[in-house]
Amino acid sequence: MYIKKGFNKKITHRYSKENKKVRNPYLANLVTGLIIIAMLIGLNDLVFKVEALPTWQGIYKALNLREKPPAVSDAELKVHYIDVGQGDCQLIQTKEYTVLIDSGEYDNSQKVISYIKDLKIKKLDYVIVTHYHSDHMGAMSDVLEAFDIGRIILPEIDEYFLPLPTTKSFENLLKSIDNKNIPITYSTPKHEIYLGENINLTILAPVTIYDDMNNVSIVAKLVHNNNSFLFTGDIEALAEHDIVQKYSNEELQSTVLASPHHGSSTSSSAEFLSAVSPQYTVIQCGADNSYGHPHKETIDAYNKIGTEILRNDLLGTIVFSSDGEGITITSQTGKYSEKGDAA
């Protein structure tokens, strides 16, 4: 069969041209629709704030994508409770120093790294691993590789009472410390770290040897003039009791408490809460987590002492800004504003 030269090419060209004419309106309508949806989501983020409608932050969180830090005013001290789902991650930021406490699970590595880089931070002067459970240090190896590190502070384990972990996350942590030759300090009670004028971080615990990893958690108190923050890892009632026995109420009292063990009923004992007497309590837990955190008993205990509860699973990342006298609270969802008032 003879086909004239160039005939097939003309037919193909004509088909493509006609096909474009048919498809272009649909493509244009699709693009226009997506632009309108994007604009509506943006307006809901900034203006309407209707909870039933989606927000960009909610979409990012659902897809586990990049999460930018909440917009906060310049302050002498900022404490970020970074939303890593069912895990702990806190960043202390002063004019002179930065401290990272824990990192959440491994799958939060890029989220934590991006969050810190968005703050224009290139060096973490101190990194604290409260204890060796993956929901607190699973992402830490990647974080160490991504930044210059001044020093890492670890809880020391007595292998007679508690064997060293054999998890991959723990092995990766040790490898990164070794690869980058990062200086190690093991926690000791009352070890003070200078973070700027009138800003100090003091290690309080562990105060003794434990055979349980949760109670091995490093506990530290950050003080900025009249404002103070207590970081607690996963300590449970036993360690809380030992801390209360070692320190006075004045030494433990804090403006902000990081809820021990994600709001578990095994922690936040009455004697500990009475000593700390926090104005605010931040619970770092994941939405609909399998542990049921925070437990009802713990919420009841917090309500009993009148502390205001802020939760990552409800508010996203939460940031406290301190000038040494007052505190400003912002969150990823924008539901909290100056001095902790509801937005």
C-alpha positions as CSV (number, residue, x, y, z in Angstrom):
1,M,0.0,0.0,0.0
2,Y,1.4,3.4,-1.0
3,I,1.2,6.3,1.4
4,K,2.2,9.7,0.1
5,K,5.3,11.1,1.7
6,G,4.5,13.5,4.5
7,F,0.8,12.5,4.6
8,N,1.0,10.7,7.9
9,K,2.9,13.6,9.4
10,K,0.2,16.1,8.3
11,I,-2.6,13.9,9.8
12,T,-0.7,13.6,13.1
13,H,-0.1,17.3,13.2
14,R,-3.7,18.1,12.4
15,Y,-4.9,15.6,15.1
16,S,-2.7,17.1,17.7
17,K,-3.8,20.6,16.9
18,E,-7.5,19.7,17.0
19,N,-6.9,17.7,20.2
20,K,-5.3,20.8,21.9
21,K,-8.3,22.9,20.9
22,V,-10.6,20.4,22.7
23,R,-8.4,19.9,25.8
24,N,-7.3,23.5,26.4
25,P,-10.7,24.7,28.0
26,Y,-10.7,21.8,30.4
27,L,-7.1,22.4,31.4
28,A,-7.7,26.2,31.8
29,N,-10.8,25.4,34.0
30,L,-8.8,23.0,36.1
31,V,-6.0,25.5,36.7
32,T,-8.5,28.3,37.5
33,G,-10.2,26.0,40.0
34,L,-7.0,25.1,41.7
35,I,-6.0,28.7,42.0
36,I,-9.4,29.6,43.6
37,I,-9.1,26.7,46.1
38,A,-5.5,27.8,47.0
39,M,-6.8,31.4,47.5
40,L,-9.6,30.2,49.7
41,I,-7.3,28.1,51.8
42,G,-5.0,31.0,52.2
43,L,-7.8,33.3,53.2
44,N,-9.0,30.8,55.8
45,D,-5.4,30.7,57.2
46,L,-5.1,34.4,57.5
47,V,-8.7,35.8,57.8
48,F,-11.6,33.5,58.4
49,K,-9.9,30.8,60.6
50,V,-12.9,28.5,60.3
51,E,-11.9,25.3,62.0
52,A,-14.1,23.1,59.8
53,L,-12.3,24.3,56.6
54,P,-8.8,23.1,55.7
55,T,-5.7,25.2,56.2
56,W,-2.3,25.0,54.5
57,Q,-0.7,24.1,57.8
58,G,-3.2,21.3,58.4
59,I,-2.5,20.0,54.9
60,Y,1.3,20.1,55.5
61,K,0.9,18.3,58.8
62,A,-1.3,15.6,57.3
63,L,1.2,15.0,54.5
64,N,4.2,15.3,56.9
65,L,5.6,18.1,54.8
66,R,7.8,21.1,55.6
67,E,6.5,23.1,58.6
68,K,7.7,26.7,58.9
69,P,8.1,28.2,62.3
70,P,5.2,30.3,63.6
71,A,5.8,34.1,63.1
72,V,7.1,35.4,66.4
73,S,8.4,38.8,67.5
74,D,12.1,39.2,68.3
75,A,12.8,38.3,71.9
76,E,15.7,37.6,74.2
77,L,14.6,34.0,74.6
78,K,12.4,31.8,72.5
79,V,11.4,28.2,73.4
80,H,10.0,26.1,70.6
81,Y,8.0,23.0,71.4
82,I,8.3,21.5,67.9
83,D,5.4,19.3,66.7
84,V,6.9,15.9,66.0
85,G,3.7,13.9,66.6
86,Q,4.1,11.3,69.3
87,G,7.5,12.4,70.5
88,D,9.4,15.2,72.1
89,C,11.5,18.0,70.5
90,Q,12.3,21.4,72.1
91,L,14.5,24.2,70.8
92,I,15.9,26.9,73.0
93,Q,17.0,30.0,71.2
94,T,18.7,33.0,72.7
95,K,20.6,35.9,71.2
96,E,23.9,34.0,71.7
97,Y,23.2,30.3,71.9
98,T,20.9,27.5,70.7
99,V,20.0,24.3,72.5
100,L,18.1,21.3,71.0
101,I,16.4,18.9,73.4
102,D,15.4,15.6,71.8
103,S,14.3,15.2,68.1
104,G,11.3,12.9,67.8
105,E,11.2,9.8,65.7
106,Y,13.3,9.2,62.6
107,D,10.6,10.0,60.2
108,N,10.6,13.6,61.5
109,S,14.2,14.1,60.6
110,Q,13.7,16.5,57.6
111,K,10.9,18.3,59.4
112,V,13.1,19.1,62.4
113,I,16.1,20.0,60.2
114,S,14.0,22.3,57.9
115,Y,12.4,24.0,60.9
116,I,15.7,24.8,62.5
117,K,17.2,26.0,59.2
118,D,14.2,28.3,58.6
119,L,15.3,30.1,61.8
120,K,18.7,30.8,60.1
121,I,20.4,28.6,62.7
122,K,23.6,26.9,61.5
123,K,25.0,25.7,64.8
124,L,23.5,24.0,67.8
125,D,25.7,24.9,70.7
126,Y,24.3,22.2,72.9
127,V,22.2,19.1,72.1
128,I,20.5,17.2,74.9
129,V,19.3,13.7,74.5
130,T,17.0,13.1,77.5
131,H,17.0,9.3,77.1
132,Y,17.4,6.6,74.5
133,H,13.9,5.9,73.3
134,S,13.3,6.5,69.6
135,D,10.4,8.9,70.1
136,H,12.9,11.3,71.7
137,M,16.1,10.6,69.7
138,G,15.2,8.7,66.5
139,A,15.9,11.7,64.3
140,M,18.9,12.9,66.3
141,S,21.6,11.3,64.1
142,D,20.4,13.1,61.0
143,V,20.1,16.4,63.0
144,L,23.7,16.0,64.2
145,E,24.9,15.5,60.6
146,A,23.0,18.6,59.4
147,F,24.5,21.2,61.7
148,D,27.6,22.2,63.4
149,I,27.4,20.9,67.0
150,G,29.2,22.4,70.0
151,R,28.5,19.7,72.6
152,I,26.1,16.9,73.3
153,I,24.8,16.0,76.8
154,L,23.7,12.5,77.4
155,P,22.3,10.5,80.4
156,E,24.8,8.1,81.7
157,I,23.6,4.5,82.1
158,D,24.8,2.1,84.7
159,E,24.9,-1.2,82.8
160,Y,24.5,-3.2,86.0
161,F,21.0,-1.8,86.4
162,L,20.0,-1.1,82.9
163,P,21.6,-2.5,79.7
164,L,22.6,-0.2,76.9
165,P,20.1,-0.1,74.0
166,T,20.7,-2.1,70.9
167,T,18.3,-0.2,68.7
168,K,19.3,1.2,65.2
169,S,18.6,4.8,66.3
170,F,20.9,4.4,69.3
171,E,23.7,3.0,67.1
172,N,23.2,5.8,64.5
173,L,23.4,8.4,67.3
174,L,26.8,7.0,68.5
175,K,28.1,6.8,64.9
176,S,27.2,10.4,64.2
177,I,28.8,11.6,67.5
178,D,32.0,9.6,66.6
179,N,32.0,10.7,62.9
180,K,31.8,14.4,63.8
181,N,34.0,14.1,66.9
182,I,31.3,15.8,69.0
183,P,32.3,16.4,72.7
184,I,30.2,14.5,75.1
185,T,29.1,15.6,78.6
186,Y,27.2,13.1,80.8
187,S,24.5,14.7,82.9
188,T,25.2,15.6,86.5
189,P,22.8,17.4,88.9
190,K,23.2,21.1,89.2
191,H,25.4,21.4,86.1
192,E,24.7,25.0,84.9
193,I,24.9,26.2,81.3
194,Y,25.2,29.9,80.5
195,L,23.0,30.9,77.6
196,G,23.1,34.7,77.8
197,E,22.7,37.5,80.2
198,N,20.3,36.4,82.9
199,I,19.6,33.1,81.0
200,N,20.8,29.8,82.4
201,L,19.9,26.2,81.9
202,T,20.5,23.9,84.9
203,I,20.5,20.1,84.7
204,L,18.5,18.8,87.7
205,A,18.2,15.0,87.1
206,P,18.6,12.1,87.1
207,V,19.5,12.3,90.7
208,T,20.2,8.6,91.2
209,I,20.6,5.3,89.3
210,Y,17.4,3.7,87.8
211,D,16.6,0.4,86.1
212,D,14.0,2.0,83.9
213,M,14.9,4.1,80.8
214,N,12.1,6.6,81.3
215,N,13.4,7.6,84.7
216,V,16.9,7.9,83.4
217,S,15.6,11.0,81.5
218,I,17.5,14.2,81.9
219,V,15.5,17.0,83.6
220,A,16.6,20.6,83.1
221,K,15.3,24.0,84.1
222,L,15.7,27.1,82.0
223,V,15.5,30.4,83.9
224,H,15.2,33.9,82.3
225,N,14.7,36.4,85.1
226,N,11.1,35.9,86.2
227,N,10.3,33.2,83.6
228,S,11.3,29.6,83.8
229,F,10.8,26.4,81.8
230,L,11.1,22.8,83.1
231,F,12.0,20.0,80.6
232,T,11.2,16.5,81.8
233,G,11.7,13.8,79.2
234,D,9.7,10.7,80.2
235,I,10.2,10.7,83.9
236,E,7.6,8.8,85.9
237,A,6.4,9.0,89.5
238,L,9.5,7.4,91.0
239,A,11.9,9.9,89.5
240,E,9.5,12.7,90.2
241,H,9.5,11.7,93.9
242,D,13.3,11.6,94.0
243,I,13.5,15.1,92.4
244,V,11.0,16.5,94.9
245,Q,13.1,15.1,97.7
246,K,16.3,16.6,96.4
247,Y,15.2,20.1,95.5
248,S,13.1,22.7,97.2
249,N,9.8,24.0,95.7
250,E,11.5,27.2,94.9
251,E,14.1,25.4,92.8
252,L,11.5,23.4,91.0
253,Q,8.7,26.0,90.5
254,S,8.4,26.9,86.8
255,T,6.3,29.1,84.6
256,V,6.1,26.4,81.9
257,L,6.2,22.6,82.4
258,A,6.9,20.2,79.6
259,S,4.5,17.4,80.5
260,P,6.4,14.3,81.5
261,H,5.9,11.3,79.3
262,H,3.5,13.0,76.9
263,G,0.8,13.3,79.5
264,S,0.9,9.6,80.6
265,S,-0.9,8.7,83.9
266,T,2.4,7.1,85.0
267,S,3.8,10.6,85.5
268,S,2.6,14.1,86.7
269,S,2.2,12.9,90.3
270,A,0.4,15.3,92.8
271,E,3.6,16.0,94.8
272,F,5.5,16.9,91.6
273,L,2.9,19.2,90.2
274,S,2.5,20.9,93.6
275,A,6.2,21.6,93.7
276,V,6.5,22.8,90.1
277,S,3.1,24.7,90.1
278,P,3.3,25.7,86.4
279,Q,1.2,28.4,84.9
280,Y,1.4,26.6,81.5
281,T,1.8,22.9,80.7
282,V,2.8,21.8,77.2
283,I,1.9,18.3,76.2
284,Q,3.9,16.9,73.2
285,C,1.8,14.1,71.8
286,G,0.5,12.9,68.4
287,A,-3.1,13.1,67.3
288,D,-5.1,9.9,68.0
289,N,-1.9,8.2,69.2
290,S,-2.1,4.5,70.1
291,Y,-1.1,5.2,73.8
292,G,-4.1,7.3,74.4
293,H,-1.9,10.2,75.5
294,P,-2.7,12.5,77.3
295,H,-4.6,10.3,79.8
296,K,-7.7,11.6,81.4
297,E,-6.2,11.2,84.9
298,T,-3.4,13.5,83.9
299,I,-5.7,16.1,82.4
300,D,-7.7,16.0,85.6
301,A,-4.5,16.5,87.6
302,Y,-3.6,19.5,85.5
303,N,-7.0,21.0,85.8
304,K,-6.9,20.6,89.6
305,I,-3.8,22.8,89.9
306,G,-5.2,25.3,87.4
307,T,-2.4,25.1,84.8
308,E,-3.3,26.1,81.3
309,I,-2.8,23.2,78.9
310,L,-1.4,23.6,75.4
311,R,-1.0,20.5,73.2
312,N,0.9,19.9,70.0
313,D,-1.8,17.6,68.6
314,L,-4.3,20.5,68.8
315,L,-2.1,23.5,68.2
316,G,0.9,22.3,66.2
317,T,4.2,23.8,67.1
318,I,4.1,26.1,70.1
319,V,6.5,28.9,70.8
320,F,7.0,30.9,74.0
321,S,8.8,34.2,73.7
322,S,10.3,35.7,76.9
323,D,11.6,39.2,77.7
324,G,12.4,38.1,81.3
325,E,9.1,39.6,82.7
326,G,6.2,38.6,80.4
327,I,5.6,35.7,78.0
328,T,4.1,35.7,74.5
329,I,2.7,32.5,73.1
330,T,2.2,31.7,69.5
331,S,1.3,28.5,67.8
332,Q,1.2,26.9,64.3
333,T,-2.6,27.2,64.2
334,G,-2.5,30.8,65.5
335,K,-4.9,29.9,68.3
336,Y,-2.8,31.5,70.9
337,S,-1.5,35.0,70.9
338,E,0.1,37.5,73.2
339,K,0.3,36.5,76.9
340,G,-1.4,33.2,76.2
341,D,-4.8,34.7,75.5
342,A,-7.0,32.8,73.1
343,A,-6.8,34.3,69.7
